[in-house]
Amino acid sequence: MIISPNTAIQKPTVSQSRKIQLTSPILHIGSEVSRLNPFEYVQTGSRVYFPDREILAKALQQRGRLQNYIAAIENRDDITQLLEDSFGDSWWNTKTGNGEAIFPKITSSRKWTEQKITELRPMIRNGMGQLYIPGSSIKGAIRTAIAYYLLKHRDEYKVTPKVSEIEEKLREKLNQGDVSHSQKKKFLDDELFMDNLFTNFSLTYQDKKVPAKIGPNTDLMRAIEVTDSQPLLEDKTVNKRGKEVTLNLPVVAEVIVSSRFDNYTAKYRASIYTEMVRNVQTEFTLSLDTEMLSWFRHRQDMKIPFQTIDDLIKICSEFAQEQWDAEYDYWQNIKNNQNAQGKNLNFSDIRSFYELEKCPFTLRLGWGTGMNGTTIDLLLEEELKAQIRDAAGIKAPQFEAPKSRRSVMSANGEIKYVPGWAKFKLC
């Protein structure tokens, strides 16, 4: 919908703006391409390289090997042998006559597995090839946290519909078979409650009223701005114990997808090879336009649950705690499996990770957060969550939803980490 000049609203000067330091043990934010073809990356025993394909093509053309490269692309073949034949055993150090690196170090990652990497999932990069966290990813997680908070505290903020009413409508959708359709599933939350929570507002600006649900103007999240993070550049620091630690370390790790058997013994489902960042430390800016916030009036008198940036951090932290408690319960019940299709599913380190009663993180971001982190599922009845999963995802009758989890293997081949947990610290 195109907003006419008479309807468009100019944003005023931001009232609150804070820099926030974001730290995370390990995370992955997906790129536009969910999986890379074999010719789009090259692996050695210790690193994974992502070539500048335009520069690579020119260099191969100069060596008369361009047609071989084109054939590899058409066949989706690995290009390692072609690179060795064209540039020698140390092909990753090759530069053009102009000094341009064909395999820039900034776009390479440590290889944390001895296995041959297949169907690699890359991390998002900016136009300079640098890893970063998009502001849209952070803002989307904040939006989910606000929705969860409003529905959990519905009486305090005069929220409609009730969670029980949402559950009733969901059951109707399930009975009609609507949830199984991908497009309807995508917009199901918006139809049932998200639109009412975030866009069912009218605005009053300079004595002009803008009715509810007129384009993006009436979306409450317009009052919140989140910048992209600073690039995740590899760096060194010394921790409190005097040990040198590498920050923002890009790695390609084996991610274990596991579930459980009826007796709660861990069950191996698959391995996924994913580019991730270990020991994340970066900054972004969170802004709240309190003047704009004052324009919003909900048509059903729902109260806005935040007025300051501190309020937003509190809302995110409460949602993180709910997820943390659910993950603790899940992992405490899972039993190790020493021989699961050749995998040693030992989750002792994961259980230790969740031992703290108070969640030390503010939000969970990106890949691996699952249903509990991207929806309000933790407010729904267990049976209904399982029905939604069975209708819209992979069926697992008689099991809780979500049934599976993703955990990350260290360079030593031990199941060590869970992705996505992030801590915010106001600078």
N, C-alpha and C positions, 0 to 999 in steps of 0.2 A: 504494500500500500504506500503511495507517495503522499507525504505530508505537504500540504500547501503552505506557502509562506505565512498565511494568516494563522495557521494552526501550529506550525513548528514553534518549539519553545527553546529559547537560548539558555544554555546552562550558565548559572551565575558563578562567581568565584568560589572555589572550594573552601569550606569552613574549617575542616580538620584534615590533616595529612600527616601520616607517620611513616617513617622508614621502619621496616621490620626485617630483622635477621631471621632467615629460614635455615634450619639445620635438619638433616635427616640421615639415618644410618644408610639407607639405600632406597633408590626410587627409579621409576621408569615412567616417562611421559611419552606416549606414542606419537609417531610422526604421521603425515598424510598417507604414507605408504606403510601398511601394516606389516608386510613381509618383503624382504629383499630376495631377488633372484640370485642364483649362484655367481653370475658374472658381475654383480654389483658390489661384491665384497670379496676379499681374498684373505685367507687365514694362514698363519704360520704356527709354529708350536707355541708361541708366546703372545702373539698379537693378531688382531683383526684389522685389516686396512680397508678404507673406503676410498677408492681412487676418484680423482677429478676426471670424469669420463671424457670430457671434451679434450683435455690435455693428453690423456692416455691415447685417445683415438689419433690425434695428430702425431704423437711420438711413434705409434705403431705404423702409421702411414709412411713416415720417414724411413722406417726399417722394412717396408714392404710387407707388413703383416696385418694390414687393416682388414683385408678380406677374411683372414682367419678370425679376427675379433668379431666381425659382423656375423660370421657363421656361428661363433660361440653364443652370441646374443640370441640369434634366431633359435638355437637349440637349447638355450638356457643352461649352457655348460659352464663348468668351473674353468677359470682362465689361468690357473696357477702355472701349468706347464707352458702355456703361451708366453707368460711373463718371463719365466726362466729362460726360455729359448731366445726371447727378444732382448732382455736386459741383463741376464746373468743371475747368479745365485742370490745376489743382494739387490734384487729388483726394487725392493721397497725404498731404497735410497736414490733411485733414479730421478734425475732432474733434466729439464729441457735445456736447450742451448741458452735460453734466457734466464736460467736459474730457477724456473718454476718446478715445484715438487709435484710429481705425478701422484704420490701418495702422501699428502700433507699429514704431519704428525698430529695436528689438532683434530683430524677426523679419524684417528685410529683409536683402538681400545685394547686394553689388556685382555688376554684370553684366560679365562678362569676355569677352563675345562680341558681335559685331554681328549675328549670326544670330538669327532668331526662335527662341526657346526652345520646344521641344516635349517632352512626356513628361518633365517635370522630376522628378529624384530628390532628395528632400529629405534633409537631415542630421537626425539625432535631436536632439530638444530635451527639456528637463525641463518640469515643470508650470508654470514661470514663463516659458516660451518661450525659455529660454536654451540655447544649444548646449553640449554636454558630451560626455564620453567615458564610457560606462557601464563600471563595474567588471567586469561580466560579459564585455564584449568583451576587456578586458585579460586577465582570468583564463582565458578560452577560448584565447587565443593562448599563454599560459604553459603551459596543459595540452598543447597540441600540441607545444610546444618540449620539454617533459619526455618525452613519448612518443617523439619523434624521438631525443632524447639517450639514452634507455634502450635503444632498439633499435640505435642506432649503437654503443653501448658494452656490448653484451649480455653479453660474457664477464666484464667487470668487475663487473657488477651481477646476474649469474646470471639473465638474462632468457630466458624462453621465451614464445612460439615464436621460432625464428630467422626472420630476414627471408626466407630462402629458403623456409621453410615457409609463411610468409604469402603469398609469391608463388605457391606451388603451390596454396594454397587459393583464391587469387584467380583463377587460371586455371581451376580447377574451376567456380567461380561463373560465370565468363564462358562456359564451354562449356555450362553449364546455362541460360544466359540470365537469371540472377538479377539481375545488376548493372543491367540496363535498367529494372527496376521501381523507381520513385522511393522508395517506402517502404523497400524492402529496401536500396537504395543508401544511404539516410540512416543506417541502422543497421549497415551492412556493417563499418565500422571497429570498432564496439563488439563485434560478434560475433567478428571475427577476432583482435583483439589488445587493444583499448582496455580492455575489461572486465577482462582479465587483468592489465593494467598498473596499473589504478587501483582496482578494486573487489574483486579476489580476495584480500582481506585478512580476517583475523579480528582482533578487538579484545579487549584485556583492560583492563577499567576497574573499579576498586574490587573486584578479585578476581572480577569477573563476566566471562564470555566471551561475546562476540557473534560468531556464526558469519559466515563470508564471505557477501557478496552479500545481506545482509538490509537492503533499502531503502538510503537514502542514508548510513546510519551508517558503512558500510565503504568509502566513497569517500575515497581518500587526499587528494583536493583539499579535503576539509573542513578540513584543517589550514591551508589558505591562504585568506586573506580579502583582497579587493581592493575598495576603496571606489570609488564614482563619482568622476570628476575634479571639480575645481573648475570652475564655469561658464567657458566660453571667451568671456570678455568682451573686447571690442575695447579696445586700449590702445596707447599710444605708448612707444617706448624709443629710445635712441641706441646704435647698434652701435659696435664697436671702431674703425671708420673715421670716427666722428663723424657718421654719416648717420642721420637719423630713420627708424625702421622701425615699421610698424603690426603689432602682435601680434594674434593671434586674429582675423584679418580674414576675415569670411564672404564668400564669392564664389560665383557660379554660373558654372561654367566649361564649355567644350566639351571633352569627353574623347574622344580618338581611340582607337577599337578597331582595331588593326592586326594583320596577320599577315604572311605572306611567300609569294612565288611559289617555284617549284622552284629558281630561280637565286639565291634569298635577297634579291631585290629586295622592298622593303616593299610590302604590299598593304593598301589601305584597305578596311575592312569596314563601319564605322558611326561615327556621332557620337552621344554620349550627353551630355545636359545635366544636370549634377550640382552640387548645393550642397556646397561644401567649405569647409574652414577653412585659410587660409594663415598661415604663421609661428605655429604652435601653441606656446603656452607655458602650462602649467597644472601642477597638483599632484594627486596621489592618494596614498593610504596603502596600503602593502603590509604585511600582517601574517602571521607564521608562528607557529603554536601548537606549539612544540616539545614541550610536555607531551603534547598530543594525538598528535603524531607518534610518540611513544614507545609509544603503545598499539597501533600497527599491526604485525602480523606476517603477511607474505605466505605463502600456503599452499604456494608452491613455492620459498620461501626467497629470493625476489628482494630485493635490497638497495635501500633508498630512496636516490636519488641526491642528496638535498639535506638539509641539517641547519640551514642558515642562510639568511638573505635574500641574502647575497652568493653563495651557491651557486646560488640561483634566477636571479640576474642573470647569472651565468656560463653557465648552461644556455641562457637566452634569447639571449645574445650569440653562442654557438656556432651556434645554429639560424639566427640572422640572418646570420652569416658564410656559412653554406652557401647560403642564398638569394641573398645578394649575389654570390657566385662564379658561381652559375647564371645570374643576370641579366646579369652582365658577359659571360659567354660568348655568351649569346643576342644581346645588342645589338652586340657586336663583329662578328658575322656578318651583320647586317642592313644592306642597302644602301639609301641614300636613294632616294626616287622623287618627282621634281619634279612629276609630273602624274598623280596617282592619283585618278581620277574627280574632277578639279578640286581635289584637296588636294595641298599640298606636304608630302610626308612626309619632312621633314628631321629626323633623330634625332641630330644632332651633339651637342646639349646633353644628351641622355639618355646618350650614350656617355661624355661628359665627366663626368657625374654618377657613373658607375661606375668611373672611372679609379683611385681609391684602392684599393690592394691590401687594406688592412684595413678592414672594414666599420665606419663611424663610428656605427652605430645599434645598438640593443639588441634590437629586435623590430619586426615589421611587423604593423600593425593594420588591421582593417576592410576596406573595399571596395577591390578592385584587387589584393589580395595573391595571388589565384588558387590553383591547385592546390598550387603549391610552398610557399605560406605557411600553408595550412589543413589539409594532410595530411602524411603521411610519404613522399610520392611521390619525393622526392629520393633515397631509399634504394632505390627499386625499379629494375629493369631498364627501359631506355628503351622497348623494344618492348612490355612489359607496360603501362607507363603509357599508351602510345598506344592500346592495346586497351581499357583502362578508359575512356579519354576517348571513344573511338568508340562504346562500348556505352552509356555513361551520359550523354554530352553531345552536342556537335556533332561529327559524323564528319569526320575529316581524314586519310584513309588515306595512309600513306607519310610523314607528318609527325610531328615530335616533339610531345610533350605536356608542358606546354601549348603550343599553337601561337600563340595570340594574346596580345597585351599591351594594357594601357591606359596611355595617357600624357595629360597634361593640357596644354592650350594656355594660354598667358599672355594677358593683356589685349591684348598687341600681336599676337596671332594666331600666335605661334611655339610649337612643341612644346617645352615647357620642363621639365615636372615629371613625376615618377612618384609615385603616392599611397601613403600608408601607413607609410612608414619613420618610426620613433619612437626617440628616445634617452632613456634613463633616467639620472637623476643623483640619487644619494642626498643628501638634504638634511641 
